[in-house]
Structures are given as C-alpha cells and as structure tokens.
C-alpha cells in the first residue's frame, strides 16, 4: 500500500488538494484505491493510537470497492466520473448513511443504521466522491466541544490537551490531520466554523436553504445547514458545488430557487479577490485585550486586518449596535431543539431512542452537555412558548441591524474572529469555565441573521494555537464570500499541517 503507485512517484496525500490529486490520477501517479488506503493508514496510525485524535467513529466497508469502480471507470473511459472523482470524504455522524450506522454521537443510537442516505451523501457520490467514514460529535450536536456519550472526547491535533471545537468535532480534527481529502459538518450556531477555527481549516456556512438537510438532524429548522470543512478555499468551493441544490424533501431549499446560484462557485475564486473590496472589522466582536484567552486572538486578527489592507482592500472599523443583546434575544435552542430532536426520532422508530426525554431520564448523554439539560426545559412545540414569536421577530431586527451596518458603509463583508478565545484546554472545559450558552463565539452572528459565513485560517498564537478569521456576506452572496476568503487565503497562507500527525 502506497500513495506513490509508480516507482519514483512524487505524489503524497498529506495536504493534497482536489485539483492536484485528480491531475495525479490522470497521469497515473495515484489512484482512488491509493487514496483510500493512504487515508485509512493515517487513521490507523493516528486516530486510536499514537496521538489518539479519536475523530473517526467508523470507516466505510465499501470504500475500497467504490474506489476500484472509479479507477476502472477512469481506466476504461479516460475521463473522471465527476468533479469529486475518487475523493475520500469523511462525514459527521449526524448525516445518514445506509452503508454505516448513523449515531448522532449518542450511545443510545450506536447500532442504528438508516435505510437510505441523506440527500447530501447521494449528491457527493453522484459527483464521484467516496464516503470514507463517519466522524465524532457531541450527542445530537449539542455543544461547542467534543464530548460524546458514544465516542468520548476528541483531541485537537495542534494541541492534544485542547478541544478541537464542536459540534463538528471529528470532521474538524480529521480534516486537519489529513485523514481525508475533505470532511462534511453541520452548522446551526457555528458547528462548522468553531472547529474550523480551532483546527486551522476553511469551514463554510451557507445561507440556510442552499443545501438540503434531509436525512440529517437539526436543532433549529430554519437555521441549520450542512457544509464543507477543507484545507483550502478552492477545495471548499468544489465540495460546496456538489452539496447545493433544491430538494423537495427539505422545504427550506425553496430558498435555493431564489438564490441565483452560479454554475460553479469556483468561478468566483480570484487570487487577488480582496483588491478593491470594502471590509468592515466589527470591533465589538473582539474580546477584551486584558483577557488572557482573548488577547492572543486579538493580536492575530489585527495582523489579519493589516494583511487585508495590504491585499488591496479598504478596512472600516464598525460596531454592530447592541450586539450582545441581539445574540441573546435571537437564540432559539431552548425554544426549538427539543421539538426538532423529538420529531427526528419519531420518524425513526428503530433508532433506539424515542425522545429527548427518554435520553435525559436514562442519562444516555455525556454529562458535560449542559445544552441537553437546557433544552429539556423547552416546550414540546416551539409555538407553545410565547417567546418563540418574540425571538422570530428579534431575528428580523438583528438581520436588519447587521445589513444596515453593511449598507451604511457600503461594505462587501464583515470580518471578526470566528471565536473570541483560543481553543480551550480539556481541563478548562471540565472545570466549566464556560457553558455552551455563554461561550464567546462570534459564529452566532451569521447563524442568527441567516447570513453566509466562512472561517479561514488567520494564524497561530505564540503557543501554536490556530485562530480563524470569519468573513460574513449578505444573504445569497456566497460567490462574494468565496472570492474574498480566497483572496485572504492567497495573501496570507496560514494553513499548515499539525505536527502530531506527520506524513507516514
């Protein structure tokens, strides 16, 4: 087994991109089987042994057969089977796969195997991808951190004593550690972008409704989305292309019909994508300079802003009025998530759990998941709580406030740290320095205004901890989001592989 199938071949899977890998396939320097075997070897070496990242719940028993079929198709026809031909992808374990169990990260669903794939799985496979396996998450995606009653704790490959971020914890740690070409996460309040920031990745949250959630769990129906977690913006755009589209099985994808989506989001990528742009740095989205957890982040963000200016953009410092008030007033987990989880489970009588109440009563969730306990206080139906409608109205007000900030200064995008603090240590989390509802993540800004956002590597603290810079654009302005983020990436090049998982 080798990632170099020809004598003297120079192809290596570590930090490989989709374009480079597919070029190597055409030239006979690698194959889909080589990729699957190479990534499986890395998982075997680093996930449960060595640094024991613990990001992968299971691998796909059909992956090698799928790889062989794709290799045969390329050899027979001389053409790739699709834009993701042969690309091994790991998927968060709340996205249903018929070839493997889908556990939602909870021990009560350890043996649940869905009868069919989620829509995004079918779309990835139609694009030529290989579903390599499933990744860890906290029970029902209810935390910013990597605590799961099924899989335990996932580690950050850049600092093994620190958390990789959640809830797409395994997808973040695995993509960072080069366990796959890309990973898929889900994002309600920041579950792609928090681990993207903590794991030195590109993580994409789209305008809700561009990507179908059919076959995936949600916590707030009109807020959840699914997106790519990749090592480059270009790869993220390529994977995103495969995910988007209308799906009658998810009524929210009616939004896609009005999105004016391009044929390919890769068409928006420009090496100098920041030149001529007007970017708003949201000052009141930074933590305090005298906060030892936030100060390193602020230093990196200020350097990132300097790099944006050097790349030809104008940066305007702004504040979103009453930002913290808006974030609190528009939080709908307690109003909605109990109902969302129960509806998901009622539609799956073989899941092993019938309701959130049963999971709570039997204590079949990780004890660090305080959001589970908070959601248990919520209503059986969201509309039973009069605050539900107030929070919906508050969302419209929050969206207008943010968009008016952008419009008033003619801004193309907002930027701020994805999370105000560096990745926390496991000891800090065990000591409950923060709760889920008090953790200082800025990812809620885009989530609770229904705006698209992307976290991009912005640099490292003096202790070697990754920090992500978040770009936010107007609803349905994903082409601009990819263009600006790509421009920042090309101007800075902060992506680097973790030392804990070196090339084999």
C-alpha positions as CSV (number, residue, x, y, z in Angstrom):
1,X,0.0,0.0,0.0
2,X,1.4,3.4,-1.0
3,X,0.3,6.8,-2.0
4,X,3.0,6.6,-4.7
5,X,1.8,3.8,-7.1
6,X,4.6,4.2,-9.6
7,X,8.3,3.8,-9.0
8,X,9.7,7.2,-8.1
9,X,6.3,8.7,-7.9
10,X,6.2,12.0,-6.1
11,X,2.5,12.2,-5.0
12,X,1.7,12.5,-1.3
13,X,-1.7,12.7,0.2
14,X,-0.7,15.0,3.1
15,X,-2.1,18.5,2.4
16,X,-3.1,17.3,-1.1
17,X,-5.7,19.3,-2.9
18,X,-8.5,18.0,-5.1
19,X,-7.1,19.6,-8.3
20,X,-3.6,18.3,-7.7
21,X,-4.8,14.8,-6.8
22,X,-7.0,14.5,-9.8
23,X,-4.2,15.6,-12.0
24,X,-2.1,12.9,-10.5
25,X,-4.8,10.4,-11.2
26,X,-4.9,11.3,-14.9
27,X,-1.1,11.0,-15.0
28,X,-1.2,7.6,-13.3
29,X,0.7,8.7,-10.3
30,X,-2.1,7.8,-7.9
31,X,-5.5,6.2,-7.9
32,X,-8.7,6.2,-5.8
33,X,-7.6,3.0,-4.2
34,X,-4.2,4.5,-3.3
35,X,-6.0,7.4,-1.7
36,X,-8.4,5.3,0.3
37,X,-5.6,3.0,1.5
38,X,-3.4,6.0,2.3
39,X,-6.1,7.8,4.4
40,X,-7.0,4.5,6.2
41,X,-3.4,4.1,7.1
42,X,-3.3,7.5,8.6
43,X,-6.4,6.9,10.5
44,X,-5.0,3.6,11.8
45,X,-1.8,5.3,12.8
46,X,-3.1,8.4,14.5
47,X,-6.8,8.2,15.4
48,X,-6.9,5.5,18.0
49,X,-3.2,5.0,18.5
50,X,-0.3,7.4,18.6
51,X,-1.7,10.9,19.5
52,X,-5.2,9.2,19.6
53,X,-7.1,12.0,18.0
54,X,-10.3,10.0,18.3
55,X,-12.1,11.7,15.4
56,X,-13.4,8.8,13.4
57,X,-16.4,6.7,14.6
58,X,-16.2,4.1,11.8
59,X,-14.9,3.6,8.3
60,X,-16.9,2.6,5.3
61,X,-16.6,-1.2,4.5
62,X,-17.5,-0.4,0.9
63,X,-14.9,2.3,0.3
64,X,-12.3,0.2,-1.4
65,X,-14.8,-1.4,-3.7
66,X,-16.1,2.1,-4.6
67,X,-12.5,3.2,-5.3
68,X,-11.9,0.2,-7.6
69,X,-15.1,1.0,-9.5
70,X,-14.0,4.6,-10.0
71,X,-10.5,3.5,-11.0
72,X,-11.9,1.1,-13.6
73,X,-14.2,3.8,-15.0
74,X,-11.2,6.2,-15.4
75,X,-9.1,3.5,-17.0
76,X,-11.9,2.5,-19.4
77,X,-13.1,5.8,-20.5
78,X,-10.2,8.1,-19.8
79,X,-12.4,10.6,-18.0
80,X,-13.2,11.4,-14.4
81,X,-16.6,10.3,-13.2
82,X,-17.4,13.7,-11.8
83,X,-15.9,16.8,-10.2
84,X,-15.1,14.9,-7.0
85,X,-14.0,11.7,-8.7
86,X,-12.1,9.5,-6.3
87,X,-12.0,12.0,-3.4
88,X,-12.4,10.3,0.0
89,X,-14.6,12.3,2.3
90,X,-15.4,11.9,6.0
91,X,-18.9,12.8,7.1
92,X,-20.2,14.0,10.5
93,X,-22.2,11.2,12.1
94,X,-25.5,13.0,12.2
95,X,-25.7,12.8,8.4
96,X,-27.4,9.5,7.5
97,X,-25.5,6.8,5.5
98,X,-27.0,3.5,4.5
99,X,-23.6,1.8,4.4
100,X,-22.7,2.7,8.0
101,X,-24.6,3.4,11.3
102,X,-25.6,7.0,12.0
103,X,-25.4,7.5,15.7
104,X,-26.0,11.2,16.3
105,X,-23.0,10.9,18.7
106,X,-25.2,9.3,21.3
107,X,-24.7,5.8,22.8
108,X,-28.4,5.0,22.6
109,X,-28.2,5.0,18.8
110,X,-24.9,3.1,18.5
111,X,-26.5,0.4,16.3
112,X,-28.9,2.5,14.3
113,X,-28.5,2.0,10.5
114,X,-30.7,4.2,8.3
115,X,-32.4,2.6,5.3
116,X,-31.2,5.3,2.9
117,X,-28.7,8.1,2.5
118,X,-29.1,11.7,3.3
119,X,-29.5,13.8,0.2
120,X,-26.0,15.3,0.5
121,X,-24.5,11.8,0.6
122,X,-26.2,10.9,-2.7
123,X,-25.0,14.2,-4.2
124,X,-21.4,13.7,-3.1
125,X,-21.4,10.2,-4.6
126,X,-23.0,11.4,-7.8
127,X,-20.1,13.9,-8.0
128,X,-17.7,10.9,-7.8
129,X,-16.7,11.2,-4.1
130,X,-16.0,8.2,-1.8
131,X,-17.6,8.3,1.6
132,X,-14.7,7.1,3.7
133,X,-16.3,7.1,7.1
134,X,-18.1,8.9,9.9
135,X,-16.8,11.4,12.4
136,X,-17.4,12.2,16.1
137,X,-19.8,14.8,17.5
138,X,-21.4,15.6,20.9
139,X,-24.8,13.9,21.4
140,X,-27.2,15.4,18.9
141,X,-24.7,18.2,18.1
142,X,-25.5,20.0,21.3
143,X,-22.1,21.5,22.2
144,X,-19.3,23.7,21.0
145,X,-17.0,21.0,22.4
146,X,-16.0,17.4,21.7
147,X,-17.9,15.4,24.4
148,X,-19.8,12.3,23.3
149,X,-21.5,9.6,25.2
150,X,-20.7,7.2,22.3
151,X,-17.1,8.1,21.4
152,X,-15.8,10.1,24.4
153,X,-13.5,13.1,23.8
154,X,-11.9,14.1,20.5
155,X,-8.5,15.8,20.7
156,X,-7.2,18.8,18.8
157,X,-4.3,17.7,16.6
158,X,-2.5,21.0,17.1
159,X,-2.5,20.8,20.9
160,X,-3.6,17.4,22.2
161,X,-4.6,18.8,25.6
162,X,-7.1,21.1,23.9
163,X,-10.5,20.7,22.4
164,X,-11.0,20.7,18.6
165,X,-14.3,22.5,18.7
166,X,-17.8,21.3,18.0
167,X,-20.1,20.2,17.2
168,X,-18.4,19.0,14.0
169,X,-15.5,18.0,16.2
170,X,-14.4,14.8,14.4
171,X,-14.8,16.4,11.0
172,X,-12.6,19.3,12.0
173,X,-9.9,17.2,13.7
174,X,-9.9,14.6,10.9
175,X,-9.6,17.1,8.0
176,X,-6.8,19.0,9.9
177,X,-4.9,15.7,10.4
178,X,-5.2,14.7,6.8
179,X,-7.5,11.7,7.4
180,X,-9.5,12.5,4.2
181,X,-9.5,14.9,1.3
182,X,-12.3,16.9,3.0
183,X,-15.0,16.5,5.7
184,X,-18.6,17.4,6.0
185,X,-20.0,19.1,9.0
186,X,-23.3,20.6,10.1
187,X,-23.8,24.2,11.4
188,X,-26.6,25.6,13.4
189,X,-24.9,28.2,15.6
190,X,-21.3,27.7,14.5
191,X,-20.7,23.9,14.5
192,X,-18.6,24.1,11.3
193,X,-16.8,27.3,12.0
194,X,-15.8,26.8,15.6
195,X,-13.9,23.6,14.8
196,X,-12.7,25.2,11.5
197,X,-11.2,28.0,13.6
198,X,-9.7,25.7,16.2
199,X,-8.3,23.2,13.7
200,X,-6.8,25.7,11.1
201,X,-9.4,24.9,8.4
202,X,-11.7,26.6,6.0
203,X,-15.3,26.0,7.1
204,X,-18.4,27.1,5.1
205,X,-21.8,28.0,6.4
206,X,-24.1,28.9,3.6
207,X,-27.4,30.9,3.6
208,X,-29.8,28.3,5.1
209,X,-31.7,26.5,2.3
210,X,-29.0,26.3,-0.3
211,X,-28.1,22.8,1.0
212,X,-30.6,20.1,1.8
213,X,-30.8,18.8,5.4
214,X,-33.0,15.8,4.5
215,X,-31.5,12.8,6.4
216,X,-29.6,15.0,8.9
217,X,-30.6,16.1,12.4
218,X,-31.4,19.7,13.0
219,X,-31.6,21.8,16.2
220,X,-33.3,24.9,14.7
221,X,-35.0,24.1,11.5
222,X,-34.6,27.4,9.6
223,X,-31.0,27.9,11.0
224,X,-29.3,24.6,10.4
225,X,-27.2,23.9,7.3
226,X,-24.6,21.4,6.0
227,X,-21.2,22.4,4.6
228,X,-17.6,21.5,3.8
229,X,-14.6,21.6,6.0
230,X,-11.4,21.7,4.0
231,X,-7.8,22.7,4.0
232,X,-8.2,25.3,1.2
233,X,-10.9,27.6,0.0
234,X,-10.8,26.2,-3.5
235,X,-11.5,22.7,-2.2
236,X,-14.3,24.0,-0.1
237,X,-15.8,25.6,-3.2
238,X,-15.5,22.3,-5.2
239,X,-17.2,20.3,-2.4
240,X,-19.9,23.1,-1.9
241,X,-20.7,22.8,-5.6
242,X,-21.7,19.2,-5.0
243,X,-23.9,19.9,-2.0
244,X,-26.1,22.8,-3.1
245,X,-29.4,22.4,-4.9
246,X,-33.2,22.2,-4.5
247,X,-34.6,19.1,-2.7
248,X,-38.4,18.6,-2.4
249,X,-37.6,16.6,0.7
250,X,-36.4,19.7,2.5
251,X,-38.9,22.6,2.2
252,X,-36.3,25.2,3.2
253,X,-34.4,24.6,-0.1
254,X,-37.1,26.7,-1.7
255,X,-34.5,29.4,-0.8
256,X,-32.2,27.8,-3.4
257,X,-34.8,28.7,-6.1
258,X,-34.2,32.4,-5.4
259,X,-30.5,32.2,-4.7
260,X,-29.3,32.9,-8.3
261,X,-26.6,30.3,-7.7
262,X,-23.8,30.2,-10.2
263,X,-23.0,27.1,-12.2
264,X,-19.9,26.7,-10.0
265,X,-18.8,28.6,-7.0
266,X,-15.2,28.1,-8.1
267,X,-15.8,30.7,-10.8
268,X,-15.8,33.3,-8.1
269,X,-12.3,32.5,-7.0
270,X,-9.7,35.2,-7.7
271,X,-6.1,35.3,-6.3
272,X,-6.5,39.0,-5.7
273,X,-10.1,38.7,-4.6
274,X,-9.7,41.4,-1.9
275,X,-8.5,44.1,-4.2
276,X,-11.0,47.0,-4.3
277,X,-13.2,45.4,-1.6
278,X,-14.6,47.3,1.4
279,X,-14.4,45.2,4.6
280,X,-15.9,46.0,8.0
281,X,-13.9,45.0,11.1
282,X,-16.5,44.5,13.8
283,X,-14.7,46.0,16.9
284,X,-17.3,44.8,19.4
285,X,-16.9,41.2,18.2
286,X,-13.4,41.1,19.7
287,X,-12.8,40.1,23.3
288,X,-11.0,42.3,25.9
289,X,-7.3,42.8,25.4
290,X,-6.7,42.1,29.1
291,X,-8.5,38.7,28.8
292,X,-5.6,36.2,28.6
293,X,-7.8,33.9,26.5
294,X,-8.8,36.6,24.0
295,X,-5.7,38.7,23.8
296,X,-3.8,36.2,21.5
297,X,-6.8,36.2,19.2
298,X,-7.0,40.0,19.0
299,X,-3.3,40.1,18.1
300,X,-3.8,37.7,15.2
301,X,-6.9,39.4,14.0
302,X,-5.2,42.8,13.9
303,X,-2.4,41.2,11.8
304,X,-5.0,39.7,9.5
305,X,-6.6,43.1,9.1
306,X,-3.2,44.5,8.1
307,X,-2.9,41.7,5.5
308,X,-6.3,42.5,4.1
309,X,-5.3,46.2,3.7
310,X,-2.0,45.1,2.0
311,X,-4.0,42.9,-0.4
312,X,-5.8,46.0,-1.7
313,X,-9.0,46.2,0.4
314,X,-10.2,49.1,2.5
315,X,-11.0,48.2,6.1
316,X,-13.5,50.2,8.0
317,X,-13.9,49.7,11.8
318,X,-17.5,49.5,12.8
319,X,-19.7,48.3,15.7
320,X,-23.0,46.4,15.5
321,X,-25.3,48.3,17.9
322,X,-26.5,46.2,20.9
323,X,-24.7,43.1,19.6
324,X,-24.8,41.0,22.7
325,X,-28.5,41.9,23.2
326,X,-29.3,40.8,19.7
327,X,-27.4,37.5,20.1
328,X,-29.3,36.7,23.4
329,X,-32.7,37.8,22.0
330,X,-32.4,35.6,18.9
331,X,-31.1,32.4,20.5
332,X,-33.7,29.6,19.8
333,X,-32.1,26.4,21.0
334,X,-34.2,26.2,24.1
335,X,-37.4,27.1,22.2
336,X,-36.9,24.7,19.3
337,X,-34.3,21.9,19.8
338,X,-36.4,19.6,22.0
339,X,-39.1,19.5,19.3
340,X,-36.6,19.1,16.5
341,X,-34.9,16.1,18.1
342,X,-38.2,14.5,19.1
343,X,-39.5,14.9,15.5
344,X,-36.3,13.3,14.1
345,X,-36.6,10.4,16.5
346,X,-40.3,9.8,16.0
347,X,-39.7,9.4,12.3
348,X,-37.1,6.7,13.1
349,X,-38.8,4.1,15.3
350,X,-35.7,1.8,15.1
351,X,-33.3,4.4,16.3
352,X,-33.1,3.0,19.9
353,X,-34.2,6.3,21.5
354,X,-37.8,7.6,21.2
355,X,-37.4,11.1,22.6
356,X,-35.1,13.6,24.2
357,X,-37.0,13.0,27.4
358,X,-36.1,9.3,27.4
359,X,-32.4,10.1,26.7
360,X,-32.5,12.6,29.6
361,X,-34.3,10.3,32.0
362,X,-31.9,7.4,31.3
363,X,-28.9,9.7,31.4
364,X,-27.8,8.4,28.0
365,X,-25.9,11.5,27.0
366,X,-22.5,12.9,28.0
367,X,-22.7,14.7,31.4
368,X,-20.8,17.7,30.1
369,X,-23.6,18.6,27.7
370,X,-25.4,21.3,29.5
371,X,-27.4,22.3,26.4
372,X,-29.2,19.0,26.5
373,X,-30.4,19.9,30.0
374,X,-31.3,23.4,28.9
375,X,-33.3,22.1,26.0
376,X,-35.3,19.8,28.3
377,X,-36.8,22.9,29.8
378,X,-38.1,23.9,26.4
379,X,-41.7,23.4,25.1
380,X,-43.0,20.3,23.4
381,X,-43.9,22.6,20.5
382,X,-42.0,25.8,19.8
383,X,-45.2,27.9,19.4
384,X,-46.4,26.9,22.9
385,X,-43.8,29.3,24.2
386,X,-44.7,33.0,23.6
387,X,-41.0,33.8,23.5
388,X,-40.8,31.8,20.2
389,X,-42.6,34.5,18.3
390,X,-40.7,37.3,20.0
391,X,-37.4,35.6,19.1
392,X,-38.5,35.2,15.5
393,X,-39.3,39.0,15.3
394,X,-36.0,39.7,17.0
395,X,-34.2,37.8,14.3
396,X,-35.6,40.1,11.7
397,X,-34.5,43.1,13.7
398,X,-31.0,41.6,14.1
399,X,-30.7,40.9,10.4
400,X,-31.7,44.5,9.6
401,X,-29.2,45.9,12.1
402,X,-26.3,44.0,10.6
403,X,-27.3,44.6,7.0
404,X,-27.8,48.3,7.7
405,X,-24.3,48.4,9.1
406,X,-23.0,46.9,5.9
407,X,-25.2,49.2,3.7
408,X,-24.4,52.4,5.6
409,X,-20.7,51.9,4.9
410,X,-21.1,50.2,1.5
411,X,-19.3,47.1,2.8
412,X,-18.8,43.9,0.9
413,X,-18.3,41.8,4.0
414,X,-17.7,41.9,7.7
415,X,-14.8,40.3,9.5
416,X,-14.1,39.3,13.1
417,X,-12.5,36.3,14.9
418,X,-14.7,33.2,14.5
419,X,-14.3,32.7,18.2
420,X,-13.1,35.3,20.7
421,X,-10.8,33.0,22.6
422,X,-8.1,30.4,21.8
423,X,-9.1,26.7,21.8
424,X,-9.8,25.8,25.4
425,X,-7.9,23.1,27.3
426,X,-9.8,20.0,28.4
427,X,-9.2,21.0,32.0
428,X,-10.8,24.4,31.4
429,X,-13.9,22.8,30.0
430,X,-14.0,20.1,32.7
431,X,-13.9,22.9,35.2
432,X,-16.8,24.6,33.4
433,X,-15.0,27.9,32.7
434,X,-17.7,28.4,30.1
435,X,-21.1,26.9,29.4
436,X,-22.5,26.2,25.9
437,X,-24.8,29.2,26.1
438,X,-22.1,31.6,27.5
439,X,-19.1,30.6,25.3
440,X,-17.8,33.7,23.5
441,X,-18.2,32.5,19.9
442,X,-19.0,35.1,17.2
443,X,-20.3,32.4,14.9
444,X,-23.8,33.2,16.2
445,X,-23.8,36.5,14.4
446,X,-24.2,34.9,10.9
447,X,-26.3,32.0,12.2
448,X,-28.9,34.2,13.9
449,X,-29.1,36.6,11.0
450,X,-29.4,33.8,8.3
451,X,-26.3,35.1,6.6
452,X,-23.5,33.1,4.9
453,X,-20.1,32.9,6.6
454,X,-16.7,31.3,6.2
455,X,-13.9,30.8,8.7
456,X,-10.4,30.9,7.2
457,X,-7.0,30.2,8.9
458,X,-5.7,33.6,10.2
459,X,-2.5,32.5,12.0
460,X,-1.3,30.9,15.2
461,X,-0.8,32.2,18.7
462,X,2.7,32.2,20.4
463,X,1.7,28.8,21.8
464,X,1.0,27.4,18.4
465,X,-2.9,27.5,18.7
466,X,-4.9,28.2,15.5
467,X,-7.1,31.2,15.1
468,X,-9.8,31.6,12.4
469,X,-11.0,34.8,10.8
470,X,-14.6,34.8,9.8
471,X,-16.0,36.5,6.7
472,X,-19.7,37.3,6.6
473,X,-21.5,38.5,3.4
474,X,-25.1,39.3,2.6
475,X,-27.7,36.5,2.2
476,X,-27.1,34.5,-1.0
477,X,-23.8,36.3,-1.7
478,X,-21.8,33.1,-1.4
479,X,-19.8,34.0,-4.6
480,X,-18.5,37.1,-2.9
481,X,-17.8,35.1,0.2
482,X,-15.6,32.6,-1.7
483,X,-13.9,35.4,-3.6
484,X,-13.0,37.4,-0.5
485,X,-12.0,34.4,1.6
486,X,-9.9,33.1,-1.3
487,X,-8.2,36.4,-1.7
488,X,-7.3,36.4,2.0
489,X,-6.0,32.9,1.9
490,X,-3.8,33.6,-1.1
491,X,-2.4,36.7,0.6
492,X,-1.6,35.0,3.9
493,X,-1.2,31.2,3.5
494,X,-1.7,30.4,7.2
495,X,-2.6,26.7,6.6
496,X,-0.1,24.2,7.9
497,X,-0.4,20.6,9.0
498,X,-0.3,19.6,12.7
499,X,3.0,18.2,14.0
500,X,1.1,15.5,15.9
501,X,0.1,13.7,12.7
502,X,3.1,13.9,10.3
503,X,3.4,12.1,7.0
504,X,3.8,8.4,7.3
